[in-house]
Amino acid sequence: MAEKYVYYFGPEGTEGDASMKNLLGGKGANLAEMAKLNLPVPAGFTIATTFCNVYLAGGRKFPDSVRAEVEEALAKVEKAMGRKFGDPENPLLLSCRSGARMSMPGMMETVLNVGLCTKTIPGLIRKTGNERFVYDAYRRLIMMYSDVVMEKAEDIEPADGQGIRVQLEHLMAKLKKQKGYQADTDMTADDLKKLCKQFKEKVKQVLGREFPDDPHEQLWGAIGAVFKSWNGRRAVAYRKIEGIPHDWGTATNVQSMVFGNLGENSATGVAFSRNPATGENKFYGEWLVNAQGEDVVAGIRTPNPLNEATKNPQNEHLLSLEKAMPELYKQLDDIRLRLERHYKDMQDIEFTIEEGKLYMLQCRNGKRTGTAALNMAMDMLAEGLIDEKTAAMRVSPAQLDEL
């Protein structure tokens, strides 16, 4: 019997849980755990950390047994989401993200909107009634895929400022300048269509090969790139500094895409179940209406505060999620409390609202300052959430130095 490498998570039949962190990585284990708690997690599957070394040592190839496991898990995802990958009428789009057993923020790669191609674009436009959204998603896929899969994963090292992503960003900036646009959101469907065409020409010119137009080629390229990013220069340097063993490998999480940029009733955000700077027991975070996850952290737009209680002078004029979408805010607040009680620790969560429906994309124990660590440990002890021994272990030596 061949070793099992692929683990499904979703509405029914989730194959992992939080205890399987070494095998599924932190992200995969927590996605499986949230699915088991019946939280609204978009279906997907995790390819285990154990396959990472097999892949990297075995000439960066996928054995037939792994391809078969992926196909089987993908069929379950299609069933759960009611869409088919690569289908011209009702296409499912996927994200590919890394997930090591210890958090390595920003060190490894992500590819979103996998599965968009000339065959699936018309169907998605009909399905969403939103041509602008579809071409914006395609524009993001070309930027990420050419950067992560076609350049970095192939060990192409461009001169400073000559990377494919930078060159594509220049094309976009040029178009915005010509049209007098301030923000990316000012670009029309026609602008984006034109931009995607320019992007694909630039990719061919710079990297010497066509941007792939086949969904399955995109998927396998993205999965391989995530595994290869374990040996990327930044990731290797980070592991040396943090003392993370090089043979641990990363998992790859393949998950159904849900979109926070489908209009005014869609949004995306990041949040902490308590304030990570002070430890104050208030739901803390930020969100953006009509945006994808990367927009919140990219600093292109000023994010809105999550609720009224945590507004500050910089964002007090902006609408909170609590006021804009009260029912969804309440649902999110309930989930935050459930997760904190379940994990008995402060949670860092990512969420997306697609056309008025809330989805949970991630949860993990949140990073915090020394002050916050001490305050949270004492509060959680007083609340009966943790015992004295756990409270003492919650503040690391480095955080004591910080205090």
N, C-alpha and C positions, 0 to 999 in steps of 0.2 A: 504493500500500500504506500503510494507516494505521500510525502509529508504535506500536511494542509498548510497553505499559505494565505488563503483569501477568506476573510470573515465579514459576513453581511451584517448591517445594522439597519433598522427601520421599524415600521409600525408593527410587523409581526415576524417572529423568527430570528430576532437578534442573536448573533453567535458569540458575542464577547461581553465583558463587563469591566468595571474599574480596576479589578484585581489583576487584569492581564496587561498591565502597563508595559512590562518588559517585551511582550510579544507584539502588542498593537500600538505601542508608543502612547504618550500621554493623551494626544488628541483623539486617537482612535478609541482608546479605552473609555474616555469620558463621553464620546459620542454614543458608544454602545450603552454605557450606563444611563445616559439621559433617555435613550430610546427605550430601555428597560423600565424606566420610571414613567413611561407613556407621555413624555414631553414631546412637543411638536418638532421633531428633528427630521430634516429632509433625508430620505433613504440614501444609502450608499454602501460602500464596502472598504475594508482596510486590507492592504497587502502587507503582511507581517514584516517586522524588522529582520527576522531570520532570513528572509529572501534577499535582503539588501546585499549581504556578503556573497550569497550565491550568485547574484546578478553581476556584481562588480568583479568577482573572481572568475566568472565563467564567460568572459568575453562580451559582457553586456548584452546578453541575449535572453529571450524569454522561452523557457522550455514549453513544449506543447501542453504538458499537464497544468502549468500555470495559466496558459491562455484559456484552457478549458474551464478552469476554476473562475477566472474573471468573467467569461461569457455567462456562466451559470449565475454568478452573483448579479451581473448586469441585468439579466432577465428578471430577477426578483425586484430589482430597483425599478425597472420599467413598469412592472405590475403594480408596485406600491404607489408610484407617482402618476400612473395612467397615461404615460407618454413613452414613445420609443426612440432610442438613440439612433440618429441618422435617418429618421422617418421624415419624408418630405411634407407630410400633412400636419403631424403633431409631434415635433421633435423634442427630445429630452436633451438638455445641455448639462455638462458635467464640470466640476472643478477637481483639480488634482493638487493636493497639499501634502507637505511633509509632516512628519510627527515623530520626533525621537522620544525616548523614554524620559529624558530630562529636557526641559524647555531650552531651546536655542534660538531666542527671538531674532527674526530677520536674517538668520544665517543661511537658511535653505529656501528652496524655491516653491512657487505657487503658479498655477496656470488656471485661469477662469474661462468660462464660456466655451469649453471644448465641445466640438460637434457642430459649430456654425460653419456653413460652407454654402456654395452656390445652390446646392440641392435643398438645404433646410431653411435658408433665409426666407424664401417666399411663403412657406408654410407658417413660419413663426410670425411673419408680418400679418398674415390673415388671422392667426390665432390671437394675437395681442391687439390688432388694429392700430399698431404703433410702429410705423416704419422708422422713425427717428431712434427709438429705443433699440431696435434690432441692429441698425448700422452702428450705433454707439457701442453695443456689446461686441460687434464684429471688430470694430476699431481696437477695442481693448484686447481682444484675443490675439490679433495680429501683433500688437506691441509686446504682449507678454510672451507669446509663443516664440516669436523670432528671437527675442532676447534670451529666454530661459532654455528653450529646446534647441534652437538652430545655432545659437552662438555659444552661450556658456557651457552647455552640456557637451558640445563638440570640442571643448577646450580651445576655442578661438579667442585669442587675446588681442583685441583691437587697441590701437593707440589711444591715449587719453582723450576723452571727448569724442571718440569716433565709434563708440559702441552703437549697435543697430538701434537700441531704444532711444538713445540721445538723438540720433539722426531722424527718427520718426517724430520725436517730440518737436524737433526744429520745423519739420514740415507742418505740424499742427499749429505751432506758434505763428508760422508764416501766414497760414490761411486765416487765423484769427486776426492777425494784424491787418491783412488786406481788407477784411470785411469790417474792421473796427469793433470786433467783439471783445468784451472784457472777460467773460467766463466760458468754460467748455460748454456749458448748458445753452449758450447762445447759438451754437452751431445747429443748422437745420438738417433735416434728413438728406437733402441734396448735397449739402456741404460734406456730410459724413460719408456719403456714398462715393463722392469724388476723392475724399481723403483715403478711404479704404483701397481704392484703385491705385493711388499714388504710393501708399504704404507697400502694397504687394510688388509694385515695380521696383521700389527702393530695396526691398528684401532680396529680390532676385539679383539686382545690381551689386549689392554689398556682399551678400553671402553666397552668391553663385548658384542658388537653387530656388525653385518655386516654393511659395508658401503652400503647405499641403491642403488640398481641397477635399480630402476624404476623411470623414469623422473618425473611423477606426485608426487610420494612420496618425491623426492628431492625438487620439487617446493613448496609444502605445508610446508615441514620442514624448508626451507629457509625463506618463508614469516613469519611463526610463530617465527622464531629466531630473525628476525628484530624487530618484535613487542616486544618480550621478552627483547631485548637489551635496550629498553627504561628504564627498571627497573634494568639494570646492575649496579654494584657498581660504576664504573667510571662515568656513565651517571648521576646517582643520585647525586654523589658528585659534579659534574660539575654544575648541575642545582642549587644546594644550593649556590655555590660560585657566579654564574652568576645571581641568583635571577629569574630563569625560573620556572614558575608554574609546579608542578608535574602532574597536570591533563590535560595538553595540549596534551600529546601523540605524537607519531611519525606516519608519513605516511610510507607506503612501496611502493617503485617504482619498478615495474617489467618491464624490458626493453629488447628488442632484443639485443643480443651480436653482436658487430662488432669487428673485430680483427685487431689490429695493429701489430700482430706478424705472419703475413702470408708471410713474405719474405721481400726482399729489397724495394718493392714498397708499403710497409705498415709501419705505424708509429703511435706514440701516443704522446700527449703533453699537457702541461698546459700553460696558457698565461694570461696576464693582458693587458687590452686595454691601460693602461699607467703604468709607472714604479711605483710599490707600495712602494718603499723605498724613492724615491726622488720626485715623482709626475710628472716627465718629460713626455711630451706628445709624447712618442715613444712606439710602440707595443713591449711588453716585455714578454719573456717566454722561455721555453725550450722544447725540443722534443727528442725522441729516435726512431731510425729506427728499425723495426722488434722487437717491444716490446709491452707489455700490460701495461695499465695505472699504475698499482702498481709499475712497474719497475722504473718509472720516480721519484716517491717519496721515493722509498725504499733505494736509495743510493748505489745500487749494481753496477750500471754503471754511468759514468759521462755523464749527458745529454748534447746535443748540443744546441747552441744558436738558437733562432728563426730567427734572421736576422743579417745582417752585422753591423747595426747601434748600436746594444746593446752588442756587443762582449766585453769580459773582459779578463785580462791576463790569467785567468784559462781556458777559453774555446776558445781563439782566433784561436787555431790550428784546431778546429773542424768545420765540414761543417754545415752551417746554412740551415734551411728549405728554405729560400729565394733563395739560390743557388742550393740546391739539387732538389727541386720540385717547380720551380718558379710559375707555373700556380696555383698549390694548395695553395701556400703561398699567392698569390694575392686574391684568393677566400676567404681565411681565414681572410686576412686583410680587405676585403670589409665587411665581416660579423661582424668583430670587430667594425668597424665604424658604421654599421647599429644598432648594439646592444647598443652602447654607446649613439647614438642619441635617440634611442627608450626609454632606461631606464634613460637617462640624468644623468648617473653616471658611474664611472669606473667599468668595468666588469672583473670578474675572470672567465675564460672559460676553459673547458676541451674538447679536440677533439681527434678523431682517424681517421687515414687514412687507409682504407682497400683496398688493391690492387688498389691504385690510385684514390679512391673515398673518399671524405671528409665527416665526420659525426660529428655533434655537440652533446656532451654528457651532457654538463652543462653550465649554466651561472648564475652568481649571483653578487650582488654588492661586489666588492673586498675589503678585509681588507687592511689598509695602515698605515704608520707611521704618526706621528704628522706633520712632515715636508711635507710629501707627501699630507696629507689632506689639509693643508693650500695652497700649490702650486696648487693643482688640483682645489680647490674651486675658487681661484683667476683666474686661466686660463679659467675654464668653464664659469665663469661670463663674462670674456672678450670676449669669443667666442660666447656669447649669448645663451649658452646651458641652463643656470640656471639664476634665478634672485638673487638680493642681499640678500633677506631673506633666500633663500635656501642656498646660499653660506655661510652665517653666521652659519646656522645649521649644515653644513657639518663637522665642526671641533668640536669634543666633548671636554668637560671639561678636561678629562684625556689627550687628545692630546695637549691641551693648556699647561697643566702641563709639558708634555714631551718636548714642545718647550722651 
